[in-house]
Structures are given as C-alpha cells and as structure tokens.
Amino acid sequence: MAKVTRKPTGVRRSAAARSRGQKARAAKKHTSGLLDRAMAALPFTEEQWHKFWLTLIVAVGLAIAWTVASYAGVPELARAELAKSASRAGFEVDRVRVTGVERLSKQAVYERVLGEQERPMPLVEVGEIRERLLELSWVKDARVSRQLPDLLSIDIVEREPHAVVRKPDRLILVDATGHELEPISSKAAEDMLVISGPGAQKQVAELGKLLDAAPALTPQIAAAEWIGNRRWNLTFKTGQLLALPEGDQGPAALVKFAEMDGRNRLIGGKAVAIDMRVPDRAYLRCEDGPCPRGMQPVEESE
C-alpha cells in the first residue's frame, strides 16, 4: 500500500490563521459589547423588549394574513353574509325620514335615496348618500344616519335665498355666496335685491360685505350693478342711483353717504344720482342736470 505523506503546516500560515481568528473574535466581542451597551442605555427592560418584538412579529403575521384574505375576497364574502343575516332579521331599509326641508322638494330627496329601499343596513353607505344629496342646488349640508332596525334618517340643511342675479335670458335665485338655487320669475323677484353686470355673480359675497358697512341702507336698496369688474352702482327703491368708488374705498364711501343722508335726506329727494367716486366729494345730479349748489351736501373735512 502506498504511503501518503502530509507536509506539516507552516509556522507562518498557522500563526496567520490564529491571528485572523483572534481578530474575528475580538471584533465580534466588540460589536456585541456595543449592542449590549446601546440596549442597556434604552429605558426598557429585557422583558419589555421581548414583548415588543413578539407584538411586532404577530402584527406582521396578521397583516400578511389580512392581505392574503383580501386578495381571496374573504372580507367581502363575510360582509355579504353578514348583510344577508341582517336582512333576514329585519335590519334593512324599509322607511326613509326626511327633515329640514322647506323650499326644496322632498321628492327630489327621495329620488336620491330610492335605490336604498330594502337594502340591508350593513350595506348602506351613508357617505355616498350624503354626496348625492349635496348635488342638489338647495342642499347646503346633509346628515344621513341609520336608525335600526329599518329607518334611514336624512336631515337637510337648506341654503338661504339672498338675492337675484340678472342674466341675459333669465333671473336666477342665489344664496349669499352666489351659489345658484333655481330660476325665478320677475314677479317673484320684485321685492328682492337684483344683482347685474358681467361677473357680478362671483362678487355676491363681496357685495354682502359692502352692504354690511351701512346696514341701515340695505332695506332701501333695490339693485346693484357691477361696473367694469371693479366697482358697484347701487339703485335705491326710489329709483335714485349711487355710484361708489372701487376697491376698499367702496365701504367707506357708503358709510359717508349714510351719514349725509341722515343730515340731508338724500334718499327720496330731488337728486336722481349721487356720485361718490371722488374722495371726500359727493356730486348730485337732478333730472335736468347738476343740482343747485344749495342742494349739495356740506362735506366734512377729515
């Protein structure tokens, strides 16, 4: 039999191997020591860390299980079975109660929820019903709720009519924000503020702020015309016209006119137009031209 002779491991190679092993053990010990010190520095006990990692593992497992079940359609199947059971027990939409409706037709509300009739209560999506109701022009807000076993309750918050916007072919009733409510006849609009002019509908809210500066005048104003997309002309129920300046000067000029009217009774007087566009000045025009100097109001200095 042949003999196999093994060469003894070199001294240098053996020393190098031992050196690498020692370095590896030292590095591992150093890293482990740093980790242990870092963990010890945190305000948690070993038992708390154990619970934390256990909770994390369970949560990840549940998330994975839920994801798999969702792809398989398990939640929807469970929901459908629950709905069937609720329906068999009498928990389905049999009645619809509508409150808060004065100007809006209740029929329009019922039409928006007609598809909910006999629907199992667990399948009623109150958020979707509310969105459908908000599409109605008169609805400012809607609260939809289930009242077991069989009642769907709808509480409507209506918009308040504020003024009438004159368009080229019709009159439109709007709320204080300029939101369109419904067409209105000339006869029905007789006692309401009529707003006109290109772009006037977008300025309804700003007009409200302007009139709030002199609320005593508001009941006497019949119409407001938005001029040049920058200022207002107001027409009183007497037929007299008040020309206001643009921008932030408008409210101040309206307050000034109210003060002058209190002293000189301009509304209902002989002047057919009052021009307040020049600061600290008021120009009165009568039917045949400028009013006599004696009729001109005395201006107060600032």
C-alpha angles and dihedrals in degrees: 000000000000118000121231111213116201119206113234115250111263118253093233093049092049092048091049091051091050090048092052091049092051091049092049092050091046092050092048091048091048093049092046090049092052092049092048091049091048092050091046091052092059116088094243131102123228090253091054091050089051092052091046094054092043091052091047092051092048092048092051090048092051091048091052091047092049091049092051091046091049092053089050091051095241097139092051091049091050091048092050092050091048090051092051091050091049091049092051088051091054097259098134135107108279100145135037120199119195122193135171095044118134109138099016118083112250088214090065089055094048090051090058092055100034091108091059093068111121091001113145109256095238089059096051108112104205092184093058092047090052091051090052091050092050088062089071110097095228096049114098093169138350131202115203123187140165117237109192138265101021113336127109108196121203122185114189125204106202128209117246118239109240112166146340123256115211112220126181093262106021150006119255126200111225137181126235092281095051093255110154115244107173143313114280133199124244090246093053090048095053096103097037133091108264116209122196143165134085109302093006094129091064090053098054094105091048090049088055090055090049093052091046087067089070107020093171089068096050098084089053095054116097102175144009124202123198106221124203092339089283115072146018137248112200123203119202124214087255089065093250119138127222117197112205128195122249131263124000092348091071099078092044091051091049091052089048091052091050089054092049091047090053090055101036106024094234095167106081092015130117096274111101094190136025119196115203097167095109112073114253091002135098121192117200122202124195126199094272097040137288113004117250115274091248090063094051112106118245109249121223119225117237 
